[in-house]
């Protein structure tokens, strides 16, 4: 599709504009592990915070980041990576996943709903 999307009213389209229909993502077949770490995300209703554990593949917890908002936590994680010259999140897919899961946890916390589970 190279025509203007209906929702675009007053923007100019670039000469190389293209609208790309995305294929359905398969959670199992399309998933790529990040070789540097994995995360455990929990909503703690005692402290009223979200906790994110950064783990290595020896199943050791390296760090735990705690906060109430998704932005606070992922910014703290990425700032820590930069300040300490570590790269836990090499795959963009992993970064997007972290953001999605943190937002789900944040909504669960805001609603007082203990039904959050990490995908």
PDB file as gemmi writes it, atoms N, CA and C in Angstrom:
CRYST1    1.000    1.000    1.000  90.00  90.00  90.00 P 1                      
ATOM      1  N   UNK A   1       0.848  -1.182   0.000  1.00  0.00           N  
ATOM      2  CA  UNK A   1       0.000   0.000   0.000  1.00  0.00           C  
ATOM      3  C   UNK A   1       0.885   1.234   0.000  1.00  0.00           C  
ATOM      4  N   UNK A   2       0.769   2.056  -0.984  1.00  0.00           N  
ATOM      5  CA  UNK A   2       1.574   3.274  -1.045  1.00  0.00           C  
ATOM      6  C   UNK A   2       0.699   4.522  -1.019  1.00  0.00           C  
ATOM      7  N   UNK A   3      -0.584   4.343  -0.864  1.00  0.00           N  
ATOM      8  CA  UNK A   3      -1.464   5.508  -0.779  1.00  0.00           C  
ATOM      9  C   UNK A   3      -1.485   6.045   0.647  1.00  0.00           C  
ATOM     10  N   UNK A   4      -1.950   7.256   0.760  1.00  0.00           N  
ATOM     11  CA  UNK A   4      -2.015   7.936   2.057  1.00  0.00           C  
ATOM     12  C   UNK A   4      -3.003   7.209   2.979  1.00  0.00           C  
ATOM     13  N   UNK A   5      -2.574   6.837   4.198  1.00  0.00           N  
ATOM     14  CA  UNK A   5      -3.511   6.255   5.151  1.00  0.00           C  
ATOM     15  C   UNK A   5      -4.612   7.262   5.493  1.00  0.00           C  
ATOM     16  N   UNK A   6      -5.809   6.777   5.755  1.00  0.00           N  
ATOM     17  CA  UNK A   6      -6.953   7.661   6.024  1.00  0.00           C  
ATOM     18  C   UNK A   6      -6.717   8.591   7.207  1.00  0.00           C  
ATOM     19  N   UNK A   7      -5.991   8.139   8.209  1.00  0.00           N  
ATOM     20  CA  UNK A   7      -5.801   8.948   9.406  1.00  0.00           C  
ATOM     21  C   UNK A   7      -4.786  10.069   9.224  1.00  0.00           C  
ATOM     22  N   UNK A   8      -4.003  10.044   8.139  1.00  0.00           N  
ATOM     23  CA  UNK A   8      -3.010  11.085   7.885  1.00  0.00           C  
ATOM     24  C   UNK A   8      -3.707  12.217   7.142  1.00  0.00           C  
ATOM     25  N   UNK A   9      -3.873  13.347   7.809  1.00  0.00           N  
ATOM     26  CA  UNK A   9      -4.621  14.467   7.224  1.00  0.00           C  
ATOM     27  C   UNK A   9      -3.716  15.549   6.647  1.00  0.00           C  
ATOM     28  N   UNK A  10      -2.774  16.039   7.434  1.00  0.00           N  
ATOM     29  CA  UNK A  10      -2.045  17.248   7.028  1.00  0.00           C  
ATOM     30  C   UNK A  10      -0.531  17.045   6.933  1.00  0.00           C  
ATOM     31  N   UNK A  11      -0.091  15.817   6.796  1.00  0.00           N  
ATOM     32  CA  UNK A  11       1.346  15.552   6.698  1.00  0.00           C  
ATOM     33  C   UNK A  11       1.725  15.290   5.248  1.00  0.00           C  
ATOM     34  N   UNK A  12       2.939  15.655   4.909  1.00  0.00           N  
ATOM     35  CA  UNK A  12       3.468  15.363   3.590  1.00  0.00           C  
ATOM     36  C   UNK A  12       4.124  13.993   3.626  1.00  0.00           C  
ATOM     37  N   UNK A  13       3.883  13.192   2.616  1.00  0.00           N  
ATOM     38  CA  UNK A  13       4.513  11.877   2.541  1.00  0.00           C  
ATOM     39  C   UNK A  13       5.868  12.001   1.855  1.00  0.00           C  
ATOM     40  N   UNK A  14       6.861  11.345   2.411  1.00  0.00           N  
ATOM     41  CA  UNK A  14       8.205  11.313   1.832  1.00  0.00           C  
ATOM     42  C   UNK A  14       8.151  10.633   0.475  1.00  0.00           C  
ATOM     43  N   UNK A  15       9.081  10.952  -0.406  1.00  0.00           N  
ATOM     44  CA  UNK A  15       9.089  10.357  -1.748  1.00  0.00           C  
ATOM     45  C   UNK A  15       9.230   8.838  -1.709  1.00  0.00           C  
ATOM     46  N   UNK A  16       9.843   8.308  -0.657  1.00  0.00           N  
ATOM     47  CA  UNK A  16      10.001   6.858  -0.504  1.00  0.00           C  
ATOM     48  C   UNK A  16       8.971   6.264   0.455  1.00  0.00           C  
ATOM     49  N   UNK A  17       7.904   7.016   0.733  1.00  0.00           N  
ATOM     50  CA  UNK A  17       6.879   6.543   1.662  1.00  0.00           C  
ATOM     51  C   UNK A  17       6.363   5.173   1.254  1.00  0.00           C  
ATOM     52  N   UNK A  18       6.093   4.385   2.282  1.00  0.00           N  
ATOM     53  CA  UNK A  18       5.528   3.058   2.063  1.00  0.00           C  
ATOM     54  C   UNK A  18       4.780   2.669   3.334  1.00  0.00           C  
ATOM     55  N   UNK A  19       3.615   2.097   3.196  1.00  0.00           N  
ATOM     56  CA  UNK A  19       2.862   1.555   4.329  1.00  0.00           C  
ATOM     57  C   UNK A  19       3.062   0.046   4.305  1.00  0.00           C  
ATOM     58  N   UNK A  20       3.520  -0.492   5.401  1.00  0.00           N  
ATOM     59  CA  UNK A  20       3.889  -1.903   5.448  1.00  0.00           C  
ATOM     60  C   UNK A  20       2.910  -2.659   6.340  1.00  0.00           C  
ATOM     61  N   UNK A  21       2.255  -3.645   5.789  1.00  0.00           N  
ATOM     62  CA  UNK A  21       1.364  -4.508   6.566  1.00  0.00           C  
ATOM     63  C   UNK A  21       2.215  -5.532   7.300  1.00  0.00           C  
ATOM     64  N   UNK A  22       2.101  -5.577   8.603  1.00  0.00           N  
ATOM     65  CA  UNK A  22       2.938  -6.455   9.421  1.00  0.00           C  
ATOM     66  C   UNK A  22       2.344  -7.852   9.495  1.00  0.00           C  
ATOM     67  N   UNK A  23       3.222  -8.841   9.431  1.00  0.00           N  
ATOM     68  CA  UNK A  23       2.761 -10.217   9.607  1.00  0.00           C  
ATOM     69  C   UNK A  23       2.502 -10.465  11.086  1.00  0.00           C  
ATOM     70  N   UNK A  24       1.696 -11.448  11.364  1.00  0.00           N  
ATOM     71  CA  UNK A  24       1.404 -11.814  12.747  1.00  0.00           C  
ATOM     72  C   UNK A  24       2.639 -12.435  13.375  1.00  0.00           C  
ATOM     73  N   UNK A  25       3.005 -11.941  14.545  1.00  0.00           N  
ATOM     74  CA  UNK A  25       4.169 -12.423  15.272  1.00  0.00           C  
ATOM     75  C   UNK A  25       3.809 -13.702  16.005  1.00  0.00           C  
ATOM     76  N   UNK A  26       4.600 -14.738  15.823  1.00  0.00           N  
ATOM     77  CA  UNK A  26       4.408 -16.000  16.526  1.00  0.00           C  
ATOM     78  C   UNK A  26       5.314 -15.991  17.759  1.00  0.00           C  
ATOM     79  N   UNK A  27       4.707 -16.027  18.942  1.00  0.00           N  
ATOM     80  CA  UNK A  27       5.469 -15.911  20.190  1.00  0.00           C  
ATOM     81  C   UNK A  27       6.555 -16.970  20.342  1.00  0.00           C  
ATOM     82  N   UNK A  28       6.401 -18.091  19.702  1.00  0.00           N  
ATOM     83  CA  UNK A  28       7.380 -19.179  19.830  1.00  0.00           C  
ATOM     84  C   UNK A  28       8.351 -19.219  18.662  1.00  0.00           C  
ATOM     85  N   UNK A  29       7.850 -19.209  17.447  1.00  0.00           N  
ATOM     86  CA  UNK A  29       8.717 -19.328  16.274  1.00  0.00           C  
ATOM     87  C   UNK A  29       9.542 -18.069  16.012  1.00  0.00           C  
ATOM     88  N   UNK A  30       8.977 -16.898  16.281  1.00  0.00           N  
ATOM     89  CA  UNK A  30       9.655 -15.652  15.945  1.00  0.00           C  
ATOM     90  C   UNK A  30      10.493 -15.085  17.086  1.00  0.00           C  
ATOM     91  N   UNK A  31      10.377 -15.656  18.260  1.00  0.00           N  
ATOM     92  CA  UNK A  31      11.104 -15.145  19.426  1.00  0.00           C  
ATOM     93  C   UNK A  31      12.604 -15.393  19.284  1.00  0.00           C  
ATOM     94  N   UNK A  32      13.396 -14.366  19.660  1.00  0.00           N  
ATOM     95  CA  UNK A  32      14.850 -14.507  19.707  1.00  0.00           C  
ATOM     96  C   UNK A  32      15.308 -14.179  21.126  1.00  0.00           C  
ATOM     97  N   UNK A  33      16.052 -15.080  21.723  1.00  0.00           N  
ATOM     98  CA  UNK A  33      16.611 -14.789  23.036  1.00  0.00           C  
ATOM     99  C   UNK A  33      17.682 -13.724  22.914  1.00  0.00           C  
ATOM    100  N   UNK A  34      17.781 -12.903  23.916  1.00  0.00           N  
ATOM    101  CA  UNK A  34      18.890 -11.967  24.018  1.00  0.00           C  
ATOM    102  C   UNK A  34      19.997 -12.730  24.714  1.00  0.00           C  
ATOM    103  N   UNK A  35      21.149 -12.837  24.117  1.00  0.00           N  
ATOM    104  CA  UNK A  35      22.224 -13.647  24.669  1.00  0.00           C  
ATOM    105  C   UNK A  35      22.832 -13.080  25.946  1.00  0.00           C  
ATOM    106  N   UNK A  36      22.483 -11.843  26.280  1.00  0.00           N  
ATOM    107  CA  UNK A  36      23.140 -11.189  27.400  1.00  0.00           C  
ATOM    108  C   UNK A  36      22.396 -11.313  28.727  1.00  0.00           C  
ATOM    109  N   UNK A  37      21.068 -11.429  28.678  1.00  0.00           N  
ATOM    110  CA  UNK A  37      20.327 -11.515  29.932  1.00  0.00           C  
ATOM    111  C   UNK A  37      18.889 -11.926  29.666  1.00  0.00           C  
ATOM    112  N   UNK A  38      18.191 -12.238  30.745  1.00  0.00           N  
ATOM    113  CA  UNK A  38      16.741 -12.329  30.707  1.00  0.00           C  
ATOM    114  C   UNK A  38      16.225 -11.603  31.934  1.00  0.00           C  
ATOM    115  N   UNK A  39      14.935 -11.314  31.958  1.00  0.00           N  
ATOM    116  CA  UNK A  39      14.376 -10.543  33.053  1.00  0.00           C  
ATOM    117  C   UNK A  39      13.253 -11.303  33.743  1.00  0.00           C  
ATOM    118  N   UNK A  40      13.112 -11.039  35.021  1.00  0.00           N  
ATOM    119  CA  UNK A  40      11.964 -11.504  35.804  1.00  0.00           C  
ATOM    120  C   UNK A  40      11.253 -10.252  36.298  1.00  0.00           C  
ATOM    121  N   UNK A  41       9.954 -10.168  36.043  1.00  0.00           N  
ATOM    122  CA  UNK A  41       9.193  -8.974  36.409  1.00  0.00           C  
ATOM    123  C   UNK A  41       8.084  -9.389  37.366  1.00  0.00           C  
ATOM    124  N   UNK A  42       8.020  -8.720  38.501  1.00  0.00           N  
ATOM    125  CA  UNK A  42       7.018  -9.021  39.520  1.00  0.00           C  
ATOM    126  C   UNK A  42       6.385  -7.725  40.011  1.00  0.00           C  
ATOM    127  N   UNK A  43       5.107  -7.795  40.321  1.00  0.00           N  
ATOM    128  CA  UNK A  43       4.425  -6.687  40.973  1.00  0.00           C  
ATOM    129  C   UNK A  43       4.377  -7.005  42.456  1.00  0.00           C  
ATOM    130  N   UNK A  44       4.960  -6.140  43.271  1.00  0.00           N  
ATOM    131  CA  UNK A  44       5.010  -6.342  44.713  1.00  0.00           C  
ATOM    132  C   UNK A  44       4.001  -5.393  45.364  1.00  0.00           C  
ATOM    133  N   UNK A  45       2.894  -5.959  45.855  1.00  0.00           N  
ATOM    134  CA  UNK A  45       1.850  -5.135  46.440  1.00  0.00           C  
ATOM    135  C   UNK A  45       2.144  -4.747  47.885  1.00  0.00           C  
ATOM    136  N   UNK A  46       3.168  -5.328  48.490  1.00  0.00           N  
ATOM    137  CA  UNK A  46       3.565  -4.893  49.835  1.00  0.00           C  
ATOM    138  C   UNK A  46       4.296  -3.557  49.753  1.00  0.00           C  
ATOM    139  N   UNK A  47       5.216  -3.442  48.793  1.00  0.00           N  
ATOM    140  CA  UNK A  47       5.948  -2.179  48.623  1.00  0.00           C  
ATOM    141  C   UNK A  47       5.263  -1.271  47.609  1.00  0.00           C  
ATOM    142  N   UNK A  48       4.249  -1.814  46.950  1.00  0.00           N  
ATOM    143  CA  UNK A  48       3.503  -1.096  45.914  1.00  0.00           C  
ATOM    144  C   UNK A  48       4.451  -0.640  44.799  1.00  0.00           C  
ATOM    145  N   UNK A  49       5.300  -1.580  44.358  1.00  0.00           N  
ATOM    146  CA  UNK A  49       6.290  -1.303  43.316  1.00  0.00           C  
ATOM    147  C   UNK A  49       6.361  -2.470  42.330  1.00  0.00           C  
ATOM    148  N   UNK A  50       6.958  -2.176  41.198  1.00  0.00           N  
ATOM    149  CA  UNK A  50       7.301  -3.190  40.215  1.00  0.00           C  
ATOM    150  C   UNK A  50       8.778  -3.496  40.407  1.00  0.00           C  
ATOM    151  N   UNK A  51       9.124  -4.781  40.420  1.00  0.00           N  
ATOM    152  CA  UNK A  51      10.519  -5.204  40.558  1.00  0.00           C  
ATOM    153  C   UNK A  51      10.942  -5.914  39.284  1.00  0.00           C  
ATOM    154  N   UNK A  52      12.104  -5.542  38.767  1.00  0.00           N  
ATOM    155  CA  UNK A  52      12.664  -6.183  37.579  1.00  0.00           C  
ATOM    156  C   UNK A  52      14.034  -6.738  37.940  1.00  0.00           C  
ATOM    157  N   UNK A  53      14.169  -8.048  37.836  1.00  0.00           N  
ATOM    158  CA  UNK A  53      15.459  -8.695  38.075  1.00  0.00           C  
ATOM    159  C   UNK A  53      16.133  -8.925  36.732  1.00  0.00           C  
ATOM    160  N   UNK A  54      17.383  -8.520  36.637  1.00  0.00           N  
ATOM    161  CA  UNK A  54      18.208  -8.795  35.460  1.00  0.00           C  
ATOM    162  C   UNK A  54      19.009 -10.044  35.800  1.00  0.00           C  
ATOM    163  N   UNK A  55      18.849 -11.087  34.984  1.00  0.00           N  
ATOM    164  CA  UNK A  55      19.479 -12.381  35.267  1.00  0.00           C  
ATOM    165  C   UNK A  55      20.411 -12.794  34.137  1.00  0.00           C  
ATOM    166  N   UNK A  56      21.488 -13.478  34.499  1.00  0.00           N  
ATOM    167  CA  UNK A  56      22.343 -14.069  33.473  1.00  0.00           C  
ATOM    168  C   UNK A  56      21.869 -15.493  33.189  1.00  0.00           C  
ATOM    169  N   UNK A  57      22.502 -16.136  32.244  1.00  0.00           N  
ATOM    170  CA  UNK A  57      22.055 -17.476  31.861  1.00  0.00           C  
ATOM    171  C   UNK A  57      22.629 -18.582  32.751  1.00  0.00           C  
ATOM    172  N   UNK A  58      23.284 -18.181  33.849  1.00  0.00           N  
ATOM    173  CA  UNK A  58      23.600 -19.130  34.916  1.00  0.00           C  
ATOM    174  C   UNK A  58      22.480 -19.076  35.958  1.00  0.00           C  
ATOM    175  N   UNK A  59      21.426 -18.323  35.620  1.00  0.00           N  
ATOM    176  CA  UNK A  59      20.240 -18.141  36.465  1.00  0.00           C  
ATOM    177  C   UNK A  59      20.581 -17.452  37.779  1.00  0.00           C  
ATOM    178  N   UNK A  60      21.518 -16.497  37.693  1.00  0.00           N  
ATOM    179  CA  UNK A  60      21.878 -15.665  38.827  1.00  0.00           C  
ATOM    180  C   UNK A  60      21.272 -14.284  38.619  1.00  0.00           C  
ATOM    181  N   UNK A  61      20.702 -13.717  39.667  1.00  0.00           N  
ATOM    182  CA  UNK A  61      20.172 -12.355  39.582  1.00  0.00           C  
ATOM    183  C   UNK A  61      21.335 -11.389  39.734  1.00  0.00           C  
ATOM    184  N   UNK A  62      21.521 -10.544  38.737  1.00  0.00           N  
ATOM    185  CA  UNK A  62      22.610  -9.571  38.743  1.00  0.00           C  
ATOM    186  C   UNK A  62      22.206  -8.292  39.463  1.00  0.00           C  
ATOM    187  N   UNK A  63      21.046  -7.770  39.135  1.00  0.00           N  
ATOM    188  CA  UNK A  63      20.538  -6.527  39.714  1.00  0.00           C  
ATOM    189  C   UNK A  63      19.021  -6.619  39.777  1.00  0.00           C  
ATOM    190  N   UNK A  64      18.440  -5.863  40.702  1.00  0.00           N  
ATOM    191  CA  UNK A  64      16.991  -5.693  40.762  1.00  0.00           C  
ATOM    192  C   UNK A  64      16.715  -4.197  40.740  1.00  0.00           C  
ATOM    193  N   UNK A  65      15.859  -3.784  39.833  1.00  0.00           N  
ATOM    194  CA  UNK A  65      15.434  -2.395  39.720  1.00  0.00           C  
ATOM    195  C   UNK A  65      13.991  -2.320  40.198  1.00  0.00           C  
ATOM    196  N   UNK A  66      13.679  -1.285  40.994  1.00  0.00           N  
ATOM    197  CA  UNK A  66      12.345  -1.166  41.587  1.00  0.00           C  
ATOM    198  C   UNK A  66      11.798   0.227  41.331  1.00  0.00           C  
ATOM    199  N   UNK A  67      10.517   0.291  41.037  1.00  0.00           N  
ATOM    200  CA  UNK A  67       9.868   1.579  40.828  1.00  0.00           C  
ATOM    201  C   UNK A  67       8.383   1.388  40.616  1.00  0.00           C  
ATOM    202  N   UNK A  68       7.690   2.496  40.445  1.00  0.00           N  
ATOM    203  CA  UNK A  68       6.241   2.438  40.293  1.00  0.00           C  
ATOM    204  C   UNK A  68       5.779   2.632  38.860  1.00  0.00           C  
ATOM    205  N   UNK A  69       6.630   3.225  38.021  1.00  0.00           N  
ATOM    206  CA  UNK A  69       6.228   3.482  36.639  1.00  0.00           C  
ATOM    207  C   UNK A  69       7.198   2.798  35.679  1.00  0.00           C  
ATOM    208  N   UNK A  70       6.655   2.351  34.556  1.00  0.00           N  
ATOM    209  CA  UNK A  70       7.471   1.688  33.540  1.00  0.00           C  
ATOM    210  C   UNK A  70       8.648   2.562  33.120  1.00  0.00           C  
ATOM    211  N   UNK A  71       8.383   3.842  32.850  1.00  0.00           N  
ATOM    212  CA  UNK A  71       9.438   4.748  32.382  1.00  0.00           C  
ATOM    213  C   UNK A  71      10.557   4.891  33.396  1.00  0.00           C  
ATOM    214  N   UNK A  72      10.202   4.946  34.675  1.00  0.00           N  
ATOM    215  CA  UNK A  72      11.224   5.086  35.719  1.00  0.00           C  
ATOM    216  C   UNK A  72      12.166   3.883  35.699  1.00  0.00           C  
ATOM    217  N   UNK A  73      11.591   2.709  35.535  1.00  0.00           N  
ATOM    218  CA  UNK A  73      12.385   1.485  35.604  1.00  0.00           C  
ATOM    219  C   UNK A  73      13.241   1.301  34.362  1.00  0.00           C  
ATOM    220  N   UNK A  74      12.629   1.396  33.164  1.00  0.00           N  
ATOM    221  CA  UNK A  74      13.470   1.153  31.988  1.00  0.00           C  
ATOM    222  C   UNK A  74      14.522   2.233  31.807  1.00  0.00           C  
ATOM    223  N   UNK A  75      14.224   3.471  32.188  1.00  0.00           N  
ATOM    224  CA  UNK A  75      15.260   4.502  32.111  1.00  0.00           C  
ATOM    225  C   UNK A  75      16.388   4.225  33.092  1.00  0.00           C  
ATOM    226  N   UNK A  76      16.056   3.747  34.291  1.00  0.00           N  
ATOM    227  CA  UNK A  76      17.096   3.397  35.272  1.00  0.00           C  
ATOM    228  C   UNK A  76      17.962   2.248  34.763  1.00  0.00           C  
ATOM    229  N   UNK A  77      17.325   1.256  34.148  1.00  0.00           N  
ATOM    230  CA  UNK A  77      18.082   0.118  33.603  1.00  0.00           C  
ATOM    231  C   UNK A  77      19.029   0.582  32.505  1.00  0.00           C  
ATOM    232  N   UNK A  78      18.518   1.373  31.556  1.00  0.00           N  
ATOM    233  CA  UNK A  78      19.353   1.806  30.435  1.00  0.00           C  
ATOM    234  C   UNK A  78      20.422   2.793  30.879  1.00  0.00           C  
ATOM    235  N   UNK A  79      20.115   3.638  31.859  1.00  0.00           N  
ATOM    236  CA  UNK A  79      21.139   4.531  32.417  1.00  0.00           C  
ATOM    237  C   UNK A  79      22.238   3.721  33.100  1.00  0.00           C  
ATOM    238  N   UNK A  80      21.847   2.675  33.836  1.00  0.00           N  
ATOM    239  CA  UNK A  80      22.825   1.818  34.508  1.00  0.00           C  
ATOM    240  C   UNK A  80      23.737   1.149  33.480  1.00  0.00           C  
ATOM    241  N   UNK A  81      23.121   0.630  32.406  1.00  0.00           N  
ATOM    242  CA  UNK A  81      23.931   0.007  31.348  1.00  0.00           C  
ATOM    243  C   UNK A  81      24.982   0.979  30.821  1.00  0.00           C  
ATOM    244  N   UNK A  82      24.544   2.190  30.538  1.00  0.00           N  
ATOM    245  CA  UNK A  82      25.442   3.194  29.967  1.00  0.00           C  
ATOM    246  C   UNK A  82      26.538   3.586  30.957  1.00  0.00           C  
ATOM    247  N   UNK A  83      26.150   3.862  32.201  1.00  0.00           N  
ATOM    248  CA  UNK A  83      27.110   4.306  33.216  1.00  0.00           C  
ATOM    249  C   UNK A  83      28.131   3.241  33.578  1.00  0.00           C  
ATOM    250  N   UNK A  84      27.735   1.959  33.492  1.00  0.00           N  
ATOM    251  CA  UNK A  84      28.619   0.867  33.900  1.00  0.00           C  
ATOM    252  C   UNK A  84      29.159   0.059  32.719  1.00  0.00           C  
ATOM    253  N   UNK A  85      28.925   0.576  31.527  1.00  0.00           N  
ATOM    254  CA  UNK A  85      29.455  -0.037  30.307  1.00  0.00           C  
ATOM    255  C   UNK A  85      29.106  -1.522  30.200  1.00  0.00           C  
ATOM    256  N   UNK A  86      27.829  -1.837  30.435  1.00  0.00           N  
ATOM    257  CA  UNK A  86      27.316  -3.189  30.238  1.00  0.00           C  
ATOM    258  C   UNK A  86      26.212  -3.124  29.188  1.00  0.00           C  
ATOM    259  N   UNK A  87      25.997  -4.231  28.521  1.00  0.00           N  
ATOM    260  CA  UNK A  87      24.927  -4.272  27.527  1.00  0.00           C  
ATOM    261  C   UNK A  87      24.097  -5.526  27.764  1.00  0.00           C  
ATOM    262  N   UNK A  88      23.075  -5.382  28.578  1.00  0.00           N  
ATOM    263  CA  UNK A  88      22.182  -6.493  28.836  1.00  0.00           C  
ATOM    264  C   UNK A  88      21.204  -6.687  27.686  1.00  0.00           C  
ATOM    265  N   UNK A  89      20.768  -5.595  27.076  1.00  0.00           N  
ATOM    266  CA  UNK A  89      19.720  -5.641  26.052  1.00  0.00           C  
ATOM    267  C   UNK A  89      20.317  -5.334  24.682  1.00  0.00           C  
ATOM    268  N   UNK A  90      20.731  -6.380  23.980  1.00  0.00           N  
ATOM    269  CA  UNK A  90      21.313  -6.219  22.658  1.00  0.00           C  
ATOM    270  C   UNK A  90      20.251  -6.286  21.564  1.00  0.00           C  
ATOM    271  N   UNK A  91      19.197  -7.034  21.797  1.00  0.00           N  
ATOM    272  CA  UNK A  91      18.127  -7.212  20.814  1.00  0.00           C  
ATOM    273  C   UNK A  91      17.037  -6.165  21.010  1.00  0.00           C  
ATOM    274  N   UNK A  92      16.695  -5.453  19.953  1.00  0.00           N  
ATOM    275  CA  UNK A  92      15.611  -4.463  20.039  1.00  0.00           C  
ATOM    276  C   UNK A  92      14.295  -5.126  20.425  1.00  0.00           C  
ATOM    277  N   UNK A  93      14.101  -6.338  19.976  1.00  0.00           N  
ATOM    278  CA  UNK A  93      12.899  -7.093  20.330  1.00  0.00           C  
ATOM    279  C   UNK A  93      12.803  -7.265  21.846  1.00  0.00           C  
ATOM    280  N   UNK A  94      13.936  -7.464  22.492  1.00  0.00           N  
ATOM    281  CA  UNK A  94      13.969  -7.634  23.937  1.00  0.00           C  
ATOM    282  C   UNK A  94      13.626  -6.324  24.650  1.00  0.00           C  
ATOM    283  N   UNK A  95      14.109  -5.216  24.108  1.00  0.00           N  
ATOM    284  CA  UNK A  95      13.797  -3.901  24.671  1.00  0.00           C  
ATOM    285  C   UNK A  95      12.299  -3.623  24.557  1.00  0.00           C  
ATOM    286  N   UNK A  96      11.717  -3.928  23.388  1.00  0.00           N  
ATOM    287  CA  UNK A  96      10.278  -3.727  23.197  1.00  0.00           C  
ATOM    288  C   UNK A  96       9.479  -4.609  24.154  1.00  0.00           C  
ATOM    289  N   UNK A  97       9.912  -5.838  24.320  1.00  0.00           N  
ATOM    290  CA  UNK A  97       9.261  -6.768  25.243  1.00  0.00           C  
ATOM    291  C   UNK A  97       9.284  -6.212  26.664  1.00  0.00           C  
ATOM    292  N   UNK A  98      10.433  -5.694  27.095  1.00  0.00           N  
ATOM    293  CA  UNK A  98      10.558  -5.132  28.438  1.00  0.00           C  
ATOM    294  C   UNK A  98       9.557  -4.001  28.620  1.00  0.00           C  
ATOM    295  N   UNK A  99       9.465  -3.103  27.648  1.00  0.00           N  
ATOM    296  CA  UNK A  99       8.520  -1.996  27.735  1.00  0.00           C  
ATOM    297  C   UNK A  99       7.086  -2.470  27.829  1.00  0.00           C  
ATOM    298  N   UNK A 100       6.733  -3.462  27.011  1.00  0.00           N  
ATOM    299  CA  UNK A 100       5.370  -4.009  27.016  1.00  0.00           C  
ATOM    300  C   UNK A 100       5.047  -4.630  28.373  1.00  0.00           C  
ATOM    301  N   UNK A 101       5.953  -5.437  28.880  1.00  0.00           N  
ATOM    302  CA  UNK A 101       5.710  -6.115  30.157  1.00  0.00           C  
ATOM    303  C   UNK A 101       5.668  -5.130  31.325  1.00  0.00           C  
ATOM    304  N   UNK A 102       6.528  -4.120  31.290  1.00  0.00           N  
ATOM    305  CA  UNK A 102       6.512  -3.120  32.358  1.00  0.00           C  
ATOM    306  C   UNK A 102       5.203  -2.340  32.361  1.00  0.00           C  
ATOM    307  N   UNK A 103       4.686  -2.034  31.183  1.00  0.00           N  
ATOM    308  CA  UNK A 103       3.413  -1.304  31.124  1.00  0.00           C  
ATOM    309  C   UNK A 103       2.278  -2.172  31.655  1.00  0.00           C  
ATOM    310  N   UNK A 104       2.283  -3.457  31.317  1.00  0.00           N  
ATOM    311  CA  UNK A 104       1.275  -4.372  31.869  1.00  0.00           C  
ATOM    312  C   UNK A 104       1.365  -4.420  33.393  1.00  0.00           C  
ATOM    313  N   UNK A 105       2.583  -4.486  33.915  1.00  0.00           N  
ATOM    314  CA  UNK A 105       2.785  -4.525  35.365  1.00  0.00           C  
ATOM    315  C   UNK A 105       2.330  -3.214  36.002  1.00  0.00           C  
ATOM    316  N   UNK A 106       2.600  -2.096  35.348  1.00  0.00           N  
ATOM    317  CA  UNK A 106       2.188  -0.788  35.856  1.00  0.00           C  
ATOM    318  C   UNK A 106       0.663  -0.679  35.924  1.00  0.00           C  
ATOM    319  N   UNK A 107      -0.012  -1.155  34.908  1.00  0.00           N  
ATOM    320  CA  UNK A 107      -1.481  -1.136  34.892  1.00  0.00           C  
ATOM    321  C   UNK A 107      -2.019  -2.031  36.006  1.00  0.00           C  
ATOM    322  N   UNK A 108      -1.420  -3.193  36.175  1.00  0.00           N  
ATOM    323  CA  UNK A 108      -1.829  -4.108  37.241  1.00  0.00           C  
ATOM    324  C   UNK A 108      -1.670  -3.447  38.607  1.00  0.00           C  
ATOM    325  N   UNK A 109      -0.557  -2.763  38.804  1.00  0.00           N  
ATOM    326  CA  UNK A 109      -0.299  -2.068  40.064  1.00  0.00           C  
ATOM    327  C   UNK A 109      -1.326  -0.962  40.288  1.00  0.00           C  
ATOM    328  N   UNK A 110      -1.592  -0.171  39.251  1.00  0.00           N  
ATOM    329  CA  UNK A 110      -2.536   0.943  39.366  1.00  0.00           C  
ATOM    330  C   UNK A 110      -3.948   0.465  39.682  1.00  0.00           C  
ATOM    331  N   UNK A 111      -4.316  -0.685  39.127  1.00  0.00           N  
ATOM    332  CA  UNK A 111      -5.655  -1.228  39.355  1.00  0.00           C  
ATOM    333  C   UNK A 111      -5.742  -2.072  40.625  1.00  0.00           C  
ATOM    334  N   UNK A 112      -4.590  -2.320  41.248  1.00  0.00           N  
ATOM    335  CA  UNK A 112      -4.568  -3.180  42.431  1.00  0.00           C  
ATOM    336  C   UNK A 112      -4.909  -4.613  42.093  1.00  0.00           C  
ATOM    337  N   UNK A 113      -4.611  -4.993  40.856  1.00  0.00           N  
ATOM    338  CA  UNK A 113      -4.961  -6.318  40.340  1.00  0.00           C  
ATOM    339  C   UNK A 113      -3.743  -7.229  40.420  1.00  0.00           C  
ATOM    340  N   UNK A 114      -3.818  -8.250  41.220  1.00  0.00           N  
ATOM    341  CA  UNK A 114      -2.670  -9.150  41.394  1.00  0.00           C  
ATOM    342  C   UNK A 114      -2.597 -10.202  40.287  1.00  0.00           C  
ATOM    343  N   UNK A 115      -3.366 -10.028  39.234  1.00  0.00           N  
ATOM    344  CA  UNK A 115      -3.408 -11.016  38.153  1.00  0.00           C  
ATOM    345  C   UNK A 115      -2.303 -10.855  37.115  1.00  0.00           C  
ATOM    346  N   UNK A 116      -1.332  -9.974  37.315  1.00  0.00           N  
ATOM    347  CA  UNK A 116      -0.269  -9.814  36.323  1.00  0.00           C  
ATOM    348  C   UNK A 116       0.587 -11.070  36.247  1.00  0.00           C  
ATOM    349  N   UNK A 117       0.881 -11.493  35.033  1.00  0.00           N  
ATOM    350  CA  UNK A 117       1.859 -12.556  34.823  1.00  0.00           C  
ATOM    351  C   UNK A 117       2.730 -12.155  33.656  1.00  0.00           C  
ATOM    352  N   UNK A 118       3.980 -12.504  33.740  1.00  0.00           N  
ATOM    353  CA  UNK A 118       4.951 -12.176  32.708  1.00  0.00           C  
ATOM    354  C   UNK A 118       4.863 -13.185  31.589  1.00  0.00           C  
ATOM    355  N   UNK A 119       4.744 -12.692  30.362  1.00  0.00           N  
ATOM    356  CA  UNK A 119       4.702 -13.604  29.202  1.00  0.00           C  
ATOM    357  C   UNK A 119       6.086 -14.079  28.865  1.00  0.00           C  
TER     358      UNK A 119                                                      
END                                                                             
